[in-house]
């Protein structure tokens, strides 16, 4: 199997990694870079647990090859907090009960981060539509939607 040297930025830090051609982005993040917040779920792109941002857009890292991030910026849940200060989404998920078992939470947080960047004042329906690529088996989504709307308010300074 051939290998490729890729250069990418992950959570603001430059990385140069030698990866096999078929290496998935999820495996690069978890196994090579030890960023285990990105979860392996269905491995078919259905559940969204592996969602990360590549150049600011949501991607399912189980469907993207690591070589595809050559020269690109990847953001994972580990990059959301600023030191000891949680991102407003992380804080709101905690305060509003938007997480239970927590397995889907990293993907939901990354999807929500991109959603709020594109639409800082979403409606309930827009949030629900924006989360359609992420599955949660514990919460019923009510607290997740509330968490995102609360974070949106915080991020707007209300």
N, C-alpha and C positions, 0 to 999 in steps of 0.2 A: 504494500500500500504506500502510495506516495505521501510525502509530508510537505507542508508549506509553512514558511515563516510569515506570521501576520503581525502587523503593528496596529494597535487600536488603543483607544482610551476608554477605561472603565471607571466610572464614578470619579472622573477628573484625573485619574492616574494613568500614565502611559504604560503600555505593556507590549512586549515583544515575545511571542510564543510560537513554538514549533508545533504544528498540529497535523494529524492525519487528514487527508482530503475529506473523509466522511464524518469528521468530528462535528457534532451538533453544538450550537452555541450554548445550549443548556449544560452540556458536558464540559465545555471550556470553562464556563463560569463556576460550576460546582467543583469539578475535579481538578482542573488545572490552576484556577485562580482562587479556589477555596472560598467562594462566595456562595454559601449554601442557603441563602435566603430564597433564591430562585428554586422553586419546587418542581420536581418531576411528578407529573400527575398521569394523565392519560397517554402522553407521548404521541398523540395524534392531532393536537391543536384544538381539541374540543373544550377542555376544562378551563384553560387560561391560567392555571397555577404557575406556569413558567413565563408569564408575560413580563417583558422588560421593555425599555425604551432604546431604540437605535436611532440616533440623530433626532431624538425627541418624539418619535412615532412608536406606537405600541406594536410589538412583534411577539409572536409565540416562539420562544427560544428553542422549543423542541422541533420546530419546523424549519429553522434557519441553520445553515451550515456556518461553522466558525469562520471559514475563509471569507464569507460574505461581509464580515465586519472589518475587513482590511481597510484601514484609514478612517474608520468611523468611530463615533462616540456612543458608548453603551452606558445606560444607567440602570442600576439594580436597586432593590429595596435598601441595601446597605448604604447607598449613597444619599438617601433621603434626609436623614438627620444631619444636623450641623453640630458636630461635637456631641455634647450632652443634650442639646436642644432638639426635641422631636419636631419633625415636619408637621404642619397643622393637620394633614391627613392622618398621620400616625396618632397624634394626640386625640383627634376627634374619634377615630375608630376605637381607641381605648375608652374615652369618656362616654361615648354613646352606645357602647356594646356592639360595635360593628364587627367584632371578631368573636369567635367561640373557640373552635379547635385551632384555628389560625393557619391551617394548611393553605387555604386559598388566599389568605390576606396579602402576601407579597404581590401576587398578580393583580389583585383588586386595587392595591395601593398604586401600583405603577400605571394601571389603566386609568384610574381616577386622576392621577397627576397629569397625564396627557389630556384627559377630558377637560379638566379645569383650566389648563393652559389655553385650549382652543375655545372654551366657553366658560368664563369665570362666574356666570350667573345662570346655571342650568336649572330647569324645572325638574320636578320629580320624574316626569315622563322622559325627559332627556337623559337624566341619570340612569334610569332603568334601561333605556335603549343603549346607552353607552357601555353598560355592564353586560350586555347580551352575550359577549364572548367569554364571560367568566362564570363558572359554576361554584355555588356554595351549597353544601348539603346541610348546614347547621342552622343558619340564621333566618331563612325565609326572606332575606334581603331588606326588610323594613329598617333594621338598625344600620345596615350598610348604607342605604340611601340617606338616612338621617345623618350619618357620619360624614358623608360627602358634602351634603348641603351645609352642615355646620362648618366644615373645613372651608368651603367656598366663602362663607361669610367672614371667617377669620382672615382668610387670604385677601379679601377685599378691604379689610380693616374695619369691619362693622362689629 
